[in-house]
Amino acid sequence: MQPRPDWDDHAWMGVCLVQARRAAARGEVPVGAIVVQGGRVIGRGYNLRESDDDPTAHAEIVALREAARRLGHWRVLDSTLYVTLEPCVMCAGALVNARVTRLVYGCADPKAGAVESLYAVPTDGRLNHRLSVTAGVRATECAAVLRDFFRARRRRRL
């Protein structure tokens, strides 16, 4: 399915959910992310920490790296990052450093979320860049993907 430029947040989050399911199929925690600029996807990612033995291989970082490579610059200006789970401190900081314009996420992460749950990194006025944030887009679906993954993992251990 090819995304269209006129898609809304709901539709773009659907693309993230596809990425999250790819992560789950690899045994990774199912978080998916995309970077959209000018109505097109310029970066895609899903968690690869286990596969790559890389603690920084979160979905957001993978998507940001691809977007920056595609743009030929570390500034990922005039873009929106969509992700199924509220970003952690590392990822929220990367969004600020990459100068992403907007963040849209699915479900909250009460244990590690650095956007609204525990911290407010993207909107902290002390930093040199701030992002607008839209939370809760398809939150129930995003949470279900995570819940189903961990439920299946627990069953395998029994």
SULHUJO-V168989 format. One record per pair of residues at least 24 apart in sequence whose C-alpha atoms are under 6 Angstrom apart, sorted by the first residue. I is the first residue (numbers start at 1). GAP is how many residues later the second one is. Records with the same first field share a line. If there is no record, write none. Layout:
I = GAP + GAP
This chain:
5 = 34
19 = 27
20 = 26
23 = 24
30 = 116
31 = 53
32 = 27 + 51 + 52
33 = 26 + 27 + 49 + 50
34 = 29 + 47 + 48
35 = 45 + 46
36 = 43 + 44
37 = 42
42 = 25
43 = 24
75 = 24
76 = 24
84 = 58
86 = 27
87 = 26 + 27
88 = 24 + 25 + 26
89 = 25
96 = 33
101 = 30
102 = 29 + 30 + 31
103 = 30
104 = 29 + 30 + 31
105 = 30
106 = 30 + 31 + 32 + 33 + 36
107 = 29 + 32 + 35 + 36
